[in-house]
Amino acid sequence: MTSPGDPNANAATSPALSVARWQQTVLTYIRGRGVRDGDTLLAWVNLGHERGQAGDPAAAQIDLEFAAGACARELGPDHSTTLAAAGLAAYWRGTAGIGGGRVRRLLDHQVAEPPGGAG
């Protein structure tokens, strides 16, 4: 995902520098456009994902959970940015080892027992 004004466009950057640039972009967008603006929210999604890419999946998950909630409220639950934020939050949550077991148990149960109990 990228947003207008992508701070990392056409530049090879370290993960830490990329996170710092996205942080600055988010702050600039909040000041200029407000926290409810679609580009601000998209930049926040990018910041979260970059945190994960930089090796901090727990921080990525926190940023992305916040962004997903804000996107759902401001853009709607079916908006592409909302869905991207929610999907990335789930990815980084799993990478961080947060809550993945519950999903795995559910999937294992459904594979072991087909609908209607017939095999």
Steps between C-alpha positions, in 0.01 A plus 500: 500500500613851437328831531538832330822655620662162568818597686682195371412525131799442275742465788682204649463545875576307815197367689562741790524797265183391323313487833631844594389642166151350532474636855581846369250460215223396740572799727509737202170363369335524842604865529399591145207273420379370834494155651179402315635566150528195272862575403592541868345164581673334205833646614432357847440157345832531316673602823368191675610271221845659488537444876443132438744497210754665731471209743239620750187296425336585834523876430377436146198315634418784743525769229298295255226412750461872572504586129247226416258632762543859387460402135183304575352803677610761248508315167262212561554132581521394134744769385824368349716681757294356787533150359873541438554626855304211649680244287843640582409518870410131491822416318721686747298369796577150383864584436527640853340184637196686632179299488597266217418185695127570515479531121708186447279297738189617315646403163623164630153428638332583170740286301457206739120522494347578160157667491222263597750257654523298179845418378 
